[in-house]
Amino acid sequence: MAIAIRQARDDELEALIPILLLAEQSERALRWGLANLVDAVYRMDDSEHLVGAATMKWRSDPCEIMELGIAPEFQRQGLGKEFITWLIQEARQRGKRQMLVGTSNSSIANIAFYQKCGFRMDHVRQDYFWYLPEPSYENSIQIQDLLVFRFDLVPCSNRKKNKLKEEKQIRYES
């Protein structure tokens, strides 16, 4: 299966909405994000089908994957990981130092997926899903918080270097 990933044109966005809704429960929130937060929308196609879609916020560093969805019939074939790898390469070409991605506290499969892709837990955005109209559950867990994962795009980021310097300084001062 030959896969192609490219930035979607404005006239293609409506076709991507069902796939992006796999990553964002609220269509209203998704459309608001597309209009206000997202800098680029990407599509993944094989030779015959739309396979996946992702949205990115590039304007800051760290950059952030806002939504990532793979059509259900194409899941569990390594295509999500392939999409992540492509986005990481794009971020490096753009000179980004870190990439973030978030998933709900109840999305057990997503939590495992992002860690398998090399992301590490960074922080929690508490009560992130306040906008859901009623309590929503996944895996019998209420969707409440956004778990944010980080991928360092450059080896030994400044954060790590600074931490090492602090540890050395503490050892020498003791």
Disulfide bonds with the S-S distance in Angstrom:
none
